[in-house]
Amino acid sequence: MQKKVKHIALCIPDLRGGGAERSNVQIANGLAHRGHSVDLVVFRKEGPYFNDLAPEVRVVEMEVSRARYAILPLRRYLMRERPDVAISSLINVPLVIASRFFGRRTKIVLSERAHFSSMRDSARTLSERASASLARFLYPMADKITAVSRSCADDLVKLGIVSPGDVAVFYNPVVSNKLDKLKLETPEQRWPRDGGMRVILAVGRLAPEKDYDALLAAFADVDERSACLLILGEGSERGRLESMIQKLGLTDRVSMPGFVNNPYSYMARADVFVLCSKFEGLPGALIQAMACGLTPVVTDSPGGSAEILGDGLRDYLVPVGDVSALSDAISKALRNPLPPDVLKERASIFSDEASIDAYEKLIYELCE
């Protein structure tokens, strides 16, 4: 029997260049290509990833600036459009309130994309702290909770937010057929190796949880003087990090070119990839780097980082915040890279097809 086409809403603040944003585009495109009617519901139509959306995906803009202002627009959208399933990323609390307290027919799926307890403990604003507190009461009202890694799922259970049988692990769609083509493109800026430099690469938002302070301090002690550091990404920490680079005397060896549309072209040409986060959900940049055959140096942070590496690729897994261990691991990785074929094979389990299969199966289960 042919399965019916479903109307699916993916709800996220915007597409301003993070892992959650990129994976939502891939999920939206994948479901649309399978014939489903897909809406991408956003606060504002902002961010470079809108250029990557398939023409079949309809963008619904709520025209609000913050999550707390999105509750009524979400309610109006759900009442007007009546999607079969609404899947939330990064706006879980507003979606539950909009759906549960105002009457609804739509099935609600909440995707937890971070290590919840770490995110809660690092909350800096009243809004972030309030959302973390409300989650304990509101998450169980959803029809399904998913987490992007086993570590994140176990954390929700440990906190008592969900019971073990009520949360499923859905890996992000990260590795696609496009990656092999994109990694062959020329990087947007002059490649440092053209001047004889070895390249250490980091990719991610310039945010406190990424702990670029530790990376800069570690890089200053790397014993390979002909190495340079590239940090791809944009964020609130730029000014402070630029000051730190200057104080460490690294202005001629560290570059932060901002967000780039194609990080794969950098990953395919670098020598070492570094992820030194304090906590993670399922870091797509790590998977992408491995899919390009790039040796990873990774902090053993709460979340899915070690889970991605598996048991056989933890040669350069170091404690969070240990600058000396991080510096030593980077130096060793430059001298002894891991086998590219083994890295690529491990990364292949995080394919977009596998992720879309899982989401489509869940959608049919909820509806039928």
QUILINZI-V651471 format. One record per run of one state. SS is the DSSP state (alpha for helix, beta for strand, coil for the rest). FROM is the first residue (numbers start at 1). LEN is the number of residues. If there is no record, write none. Layout:
ss: [SS & SS]
from: [FROM & FROM]
len: [LEN & LEN]
This chain:
ss: [coil & beta & coil & alpha & coil & beta & coil & alpha & coil & beta & coil & alpha & coil & beta & coil & alpha & coil & beta & coil & alpha & coil & alpha & coil & beta & coil & alpha & coil & alpha & beta & coil & beta & coil & alpha & coil & alpha & coil & beta & coil & alpha & coil & alpha & coil & beta & coil & alpha & coil & beta & coil & alpha & coil & beta & coil & beta & coil & alpha & coil & beta & coil & beta & coil & alpha & coil & beta & coil & alpha & coil & alpha & beta & alpha & coil]
from: [1 & 7 & 12 & 19 & 34 & 37 & 43 & 48 & 53 & 58 & 62 & 67 & 82 & 85 & 90 & 92 & 101 & 107 & 113 & 116 & 122 & 126 & 142 & 144 & 148 & 150 & 159 & 164 & 167 & 170 & 175 & 176 & 178 & 183 & 192 & 196 & 198 & 204 & 208 & 211 & 212 & 221 & 227 & 233 & 238 & 248 & 254 & 259 & 264 & 268 & 272 & 276 & 279 & 280 & 284 & 292 & 295 & 300 & 302 & 303 & 305 & 310 & 317 & 319 & 323 & 336 & 340 & 351 & 352 & 368]
len: [6 & 5 & 7 & 15 & 3 & 6 & 5 & 5 & 5 & 4 & 5 & 15 & 3 & 5 & 2 & 9 & 6 & 6 & 3 & 6 & 4 & 16 & 2 & 4 & 2 & 9 & 5 & 3 & 3 & 5 & 1 & 2 & 5 & 9 & 4 & 2 & 6 & 4 & 3 & 1 & 9 & 6 & 6 & 5 & 10 & 6 & 5 & 5 & 4 & 4 & 4 & 3 & 1 & 4 & 8 & 3 & 5 & 2 & 1 & 2 & 5 & 7 & 2 & 4 & 13 & 4 & 11 & 1 & 16 & 1]
